[in-house]
């Protein structure tokens, strides 16, 4: 058996009989070299539990996020003739109908801000949450075929729901930019207040993403379609009790403390307050939004950890 001097000790596997077969001096030289070099050992063990372990696993399997994100996007327009065109067409129908009804027929006013701009920015924030929550809930079902072929952690698959949510958000932002350009040309006014308070926009969007992913973790993998239908009804109800179609100033004062218990109100009000300087954001609503995101992540990570332990015990 021939050995090169440059060969690493962790790649040398000598049985006792093979070691005897070598010449005496050469066998001693190889044994001494292997003894001096530390052996490289790869230990395969379950990841550590908790938030840090989940984030480390998410970073290690980050390549799953774009793959499953594209899978969710294709699922939206699969078996249609228009294909990817449905990605902007579906929001355009929603925008046209609601602006016509609530901004025209009902006559909801957003103060000095034109109602289309107010509606588009508020709805963009809402759709970011709703799409992430819906696709996060369906993520394990949609990716079931891939999970049958290879064992993957669940958190990156759920986290991939950010991609269809972000695409939906950008579509609404594009319509909002078009509306702003229209009013700049027609009314010579920008209608957005940009300044130090605009950092609230970033904080609100991060909270919305965390809330959507957290809700997806809580509900992901639940059997049956009853939960999905219940989620859609629940989101429809939350849509009307969150200041998306109307400004918070239109709500009766006695009902505002109840609305502040809605975690999404604080997140969306951060976005609106950072762009419109409406000064309607309260400390209580902000704390409820942060507490809601933390609670959803805690419950979601606990459920994923229980699922992982059951799979490990079964194998």
Residue pairs with C-beta under 8 A, 6 or more apart in sequence:
1 14
1 18
1 21
1 22
3 12
3 30
5 33
8 37
8 40
9 33
9 34
9 37
9 38
9 39
10 37
10 39
10 40
12 30
12 34
14 30
19 27
19 30
19 31
20 27
22 30
46 308
46 312
47 53
47 56
47 57
48 56
49 305
50 301
51 297
51 301
54 155
54 301
54 304
57 153
57 155
57 156
58 153
58 155
58 156
58 159
61 152
61 153
61 156
62 156
64 152
64 156
64 157
64 160
65 156
65 159
65 160
65 162
65 163
66 160
66 163
67 160
68 139
68 142
68 143
68 146
68 156
68 157
68 160
69 160
69 161
69 162
69 163
69 164
70 163
71 142
71 143
71 160
72 135
72 138
72 139
72 142
72 160
72 161
72 163
72 164
73 87
73 163
73 164
73 167
75 142
76 86
76 87
76 164
77 83
77 84
77 85
77 86
77 87
80 86
82 89
87 167
87 168
87 171
88 171
88 174
91 127
91 168
91 171
91 172
91 175
92 175
94 123
95 119
95 120
95 123
95 172
95 175
98 119
98 123
98 245
99 115
99 116
99 119
102 108
102 115
102 119
102 245
102 246
103 115
103 116
103 119
108 115
108 245
108 246
108 250
109 115
110 117
110 118
110 119
110 247
111 247
111 249
111 278
112 191
113 191
113 276
114 179
114 183
114 191
116 179
117 176
117 179
117 180
117 183
117 191
117 192
118 247
118 272
118 276
119 244
119 245
120 172
120 173
120 175
120 176
120 179
121 176
121 271
121 272
121 275
121 276
122 243
122 244
122 245
122 268
122 271
122 272
123 172
123 244
124 169
124 172
124 173
124 176
125 169
125 204
125 205
125 208
125 244
125 267
125 268
125 271
125 272
126 239
126 242
126 244
126 264
126 268
127 165
127 168
127 169
127 172
128 165
128 166
128 168
128 169
128 205
128 208
128 209
128 212
129 165
129 208
129 209
129 211
129 212
129 264
129 267
130 165
130 212
130 235
130 239
131 161
131 164
131 165
131 168
131 169
131 212
132 161
132 162
132 164
132 165
132 208
132 209
132 212
132 213
132 215
132 216
133 161
133 211
133 212
133 215
133 216
133 219
133 231
133 235
134 161
134 228
134 231
134 232
134 235
135 142
135 160
135 161
135 164
135 165
135 216
136 158
136 161
136 212
136 213
136 215
136 216
136 217
136 219
136 220
137 215
137 216
137 219
137 220
137 222
137 227
137 228
137 231
138 220
138 228
139 157
139 158
139 160
139 161
139 216
139 220
140 147
140 154
140 157
140 158
140 220
140 221
141 221
143 157
146 152
147 157
151 311
153 308
154 220
154 221
154 304
154 307
154 308
155 217
155 304
158 213
158 216
158 217
158 220
159 213
161 212
161 213
161 216
162 209
162 212
162 213
165 209
165 212
180 190
180 191
180 192
183 189
183 190
183 191
184 190
192 275
192 276
193 275
193 276
193 277
194 275
195 277
197 273
197 274
197 277
198 274
198 275
199 274
200 270
200 271
200 273
200 274
200 281
201 270
201 271
201 274
201 275
202 274
203 270
203 274
204 267
204 268
204 269
204 270
204 271
204 274
205 271
207 266
207 267
207 270
207 289
207 290
207 293
208 264
208 267
208 268
208 271
210 293
210 296
210 297
211 263
211 264
211 267
211 289
211 292
211 293
211 296
213 297
213 300
214 293
214 295
214 296
214 297
214 299
214 300
215 296
215 300
216 300
217 296
217 297
217 299
217 300
217 301
217 303
217 304
218 296
218 299
218 300
218 303
219 227
219 231
220 300
220 303
221 307
238 262
238 264
239 245
241 259
241 262
242 259
242 262
242 264
242 265
242 268
243 251
243 259
243 265
243 268
243 269
243 272
243 280
244 268
247 272
247 278
247 280
248 256
248 259
248 265
248 269
248 278
248 280
249 278
249 280
251 259
257 284
259 265
259 285
260 266
260 282
260 284
260 285
260 288
261 288
262 288
263 288
263 289
263 291
263 292
263 293
264 289
264 292
265 285
265 288
265 289
266 281
266 282
266 285
266 286
266 287
266 288
266 289
266 290
267 289
269 280
269 281
269 282
269 285
270 281
270 286
270 289
272 278
272 280
272 281
273 279
273 280
273 281
